[in-house]
């Protein structure tokens, strides 16, 4: 019999379900905004929630909008060009493509997420291109052509880079050494960010190595350090989500409007061959920022022989956000490893990047229908 954890949310009791990162540390997930230790939270976990959410909404440290709106990407006679920021050279990019950097940044603004912005082509970027092309009436496919680039620049601007100055608030946050095993995790007060670079990379929707490449030698722990970053999306969805489709064959979560048009799409890890996600109809039963994570040895063939409650935080096995689907605890949630979304199996749940999960949670409401197809 699986354990049940009560959640202090406007929703029914939430049962545990197999959900995790596809490694040997996977477990059953549950959400609760009470009864967990927190070094900075009130008993209801609100400070945990606010601190995590602020990482994606706090605008302190960004350059002014006029500077940010400079268009580095352009196209003339079908030829694309990208002007790099001062002190950034092509050699610093390594094997990253200028064109793909621009495409990923503009897709990130378009509500068709490429996942982690890293300047490299992969399945997540290809799917985002495919969804974008359909949404904007372009010929179908995953091709990168002048028509796609023109549409992206017309609709989402050619501003690809901007600057950010690390603030005192950034460096004064508490960071954590994250253990690998459940017993040690359960002793933590929070599974927060490991360091300022990890926190900032998530804020900018960037791969940590890409952030370092643009800022060689930068001290990410020193206030006043100026960084070159990408001009990422703002994590605010103005779309009305009437239905969610979890498209298992495409590793995609799609948000549809009343007319059935896909208005937002995210790359997602959706179950595995050993632990497939369910099929059929569900609905959003509850939305919980700052979820905890519970390992229950019942019905498991591996792992420790006792229950562990893992505290909340972006490095929690279900990330910083949980959207409960009301069936055996299945949910849509974040991830401590954003670069592995849609590349590593899960135990049946649906995993997004932390920033995509946080944005999506604000755009959906309880009762929103969900279909696994």
Secondary structure by P-SEA (a helix, b strand, c coil): cbbbbbbcccccbbbbcccccccccbbbbbbbccccccccccccaaaaaaaaaaaaccccccccccccccccccccccbbbbbbcccccccccccccaaaaaaaaaaaaaccccccccccccaaaaaaaaaaaaaacccccccccaaaaaaaaacccccccbbbbbcccccccccccccccaaaaaaccccccccaaaaaaaaacccaaaaaaaccccccccccbbbbbccccccccccccccccccccccbbbbbcccccccbbbbbbcccccbbbbbccccccccccbbbbbbbcccccccccbbbbbbbccccccccccccccccccccccccccccccccccccbbbccaaaaaaaaaacccccbbbcc
